[in-house]
C-alpha cells in the first residue's frame, strides 16, 4: 500500500499570514485538527503545518491575540512523504517523530494530500499496525519549550 492509497486528497490549507482565528474557524468548518500551511493562495508549496494543539498552547495559553499570524506558531518544514512512498515508511516516520498527521507532497514540495491517524484507523489494511502506530505516536514526549 502506498501513501497515495490512504491519503486524504487535496486537503484544505491556509497561508502563513492567516490569523489564528481564521485557521481555527477552518479547522471547525472542516472538522480537522491540523491545517497544512502553503506559501500562497495560488501555490500549494508546503511551508508548515499547524495543529489545534499549537493554537491552544502557543496562542491561547500564551495570551496572544486571535489575529496572531500562524507563521509565528506553526511548525516549519514538517515531516512529509511522497504519494509513491510505501505506507509503512510513513507510519514509521509518524511513530518516530510522534506526529498524528503527515502531509503528502510531490517532488517540488507541492501539497497533494495528508495522512492522519484517522485515515490509518479507518482505511488501513492491518489493524495491528494501526494499534502500534497509535501507541507510538501517543507516547509521552518532551514538549516544545513554551
C-alpha positions as CSV (number, residue, x, y, z in Angstrom):
1,X,0.0,0.0,0.0
2,X,1.3,3.5,-0.8
3,X,0.8,6.8,0.8
4,X,-1.4,7.8,-2.1
5,X,-3.7,4.9,-1.4
6,X,-4.5,6.1,2.1
7,X,-4.1,9.9,1.9
8,X,-7.0,12.4,2.0
9,X,-6.6,14.1,-1.3
10,X,-6.5,17.9,-1.7
11,X,-6.8,18.9,1.9
12,X,-7.8,22.4,2.8
13,X,-4.8,24.7,3.5
14,X,-4.1,28.1,4.8
15,X,-1.2,30.6,4.3
16,X,1.4,32.0,6.7
17,X,-0.2,35.4,7.2
18,X,-3.7,33.9,8.0
19,X,-4.8,34.7,11.6
20,X,-5.0,32.1,14.3
21,X,-8.8,32.9,14.4
22,X,-9.2,32.2,10.7
23,X,-7.3,28.9,10.9
24,X,-9.3,27.8,13.9
25,X,-12.5,28.5,12.0
26,X,-11.3,26.5,9.1
27,X,-10.5,23.6,11.5
28,X,-14.0,23.8,12.9
29,X,-15.7,24.0,9.5
30,X,-13.7,21.2,8.0
31,X,-13.7,19.1,11.2
32,X,-9.9,18.7,11.2
33,X,-7.2,19.0,13.8
34,X,-4.4,20.3,11.6
35,X,-4.0,22.6,8.7
36,X,-1.1,22.5,6.2
37,X,0.3,25.9,5.6
38,X,1.2,26.7,2.0
39,X,3.2,29.7,0.7
40,X,0.3,31.4,-1.1
41,X,-3.4,31.0,-2.1
42,X,-2.2,30.2,-5.6
43,X,0.7,27.9,-4.9
44,X,0.4,24.8,-2.6
45,X,4.1,24.6,-1.8
46,X,4.1,23.3,1.8
47,X,5.9,25.6,4.3
48,X,4.5,24.4,7.6
49,X,1.6,22.8,9.5
50,X,-0.4,24.0,12.4
51,X,-2.5,21.9,14.8
52,X,-5.3,22.7,17.2
53,X,-2.9,21.9,20.0
54,X,-0.5,24.6,18.6
55,X,-3.3,27.1,18.7
56,X,-4.2,26.2,22.3
57,X,-0.6,26.2,23.6
58,X,1.1,29.0,21.6
59,X,-1.8,31.4,21.1
60,X,-4.4,30.9,23.8
61,X,-2.1,29.8,26.7
62,X,0.4,32.5,25.9
63,X,-2.2,35.2,25.8
64,X,-1.7,36.1,22.2
65,X,-4.3,37.8,20.2
66,X,-6.6,35.8,17.8
67,X,-5.2,38.0,15.0
68,X,-1.7,36.4,15.5
69,X,-0.4,35.2,12.1
70,X,0.0,31.4,12.1
71,X,3.5,31.7,10.7
72,X,4.6,32.7,14.2
73,X,3.3,29.5,15.8
74,X,3.3,26.9,13.0
75,X,5.7,24.0,12.7
76,X,8.1,24.8,9.8
77,X,9.4,22.2,7.5
78,X,7.1,19.4,8.7
79,X,7.9,15.7,8.1
80,X,6.4,14.7,4.8
81,X,6.0,11.7,2.5
82,X,5.6,11.3,-1.3
83,X,2.5,9.7,-2.8
84,X,4.5,6.7,-4.1
85,X,6.2,6.1,-0.7
86,X,5.4,2.8,0.9
87,X,2.8,3.5,3.6
88,X,4.8,1.6,6.2
89,X,7.6,4.2,5.8
90,X,5.1,7.0,6.5
91,X,3.8,5.1,9.6
92,X,7.4,4.7,10.9
93,X,8.0,8.4,10.4
94,X,4.8,9.3,12.3
95,X,5.9,7.0,15.1
96,X,9.5,8.2,15.2
97,X,8.5,11.9,15.2
98,X,5.3,11.3,17.3
99,X,3.1,13.2,14.8
100,X,-0.6,12.4,14.2
101,X,-0.6,13.7,10.6
102,X,1.8,13.7,7.8
103,X,1.5,15.8,4.7
104,X,1.9,14.2,1.3
105,X,3.9,16.3,-1.2
106,X,5.2,15.9,-4.8
107,X,8.8,16.2,-5.8
108,X,8.5,20.0,-5.8
109,X,7.0,20.2,-2.3
110,X,3.5,20.9,-3.5
111,X,0.8,19.7,-1.2
112,X,-1.2,16.8,-2.6
113,X,-2.8,15.2,0.5
114,X,-2.5,14.4,4.1
115,X,-2.5,11.2,6.1
116,X,-4.0,11.3,9.6
117,X,-4.3,8.8,12.4
118,X,-8.0,8.5,11.5
119,X,-7.1,7.6,7.9
120,X,-4.9,4.8,9.2
121,X,-7.6,3.6,11.6
122,X,-10.5,3.7,9.1
123,X,-8.8,2.7,5.8
124,X,-5.7,0.8,6.8
125,X,-5.4,-2.8,6.0
126,X,-3.5,-4.0,9.1
127,X,-5.2,-3.5,12.4
128,X,-2.1,-4.5,14.4
129,X,0.0,-1.8,12.6
130,X,-2.7,0.7,13.3
131,X,-2.6,-0.1,17.0
132,X,1.2,0.0,17.1
133,X,1.3,3.4,15.2
134,X,-1.3,4.9,17.6
135,X,0.6,3.7,20.6
136,X,4.0,5.0,19.4
137,X,2.6,8.4,18.4
138,X,0.7,8.8,21.7
139,X,3.7,8.0,23.9
140,X,4.6,10.9,26.2
141,X,7.4,13.1,24.9
142,X,9.2,16.2,26.0
143,X,7.1,19.2,24.9
144,X,8.4,22.1,22.8
145,X,9.6,25.0,25.0
146,X,6.7,27.4,25.6
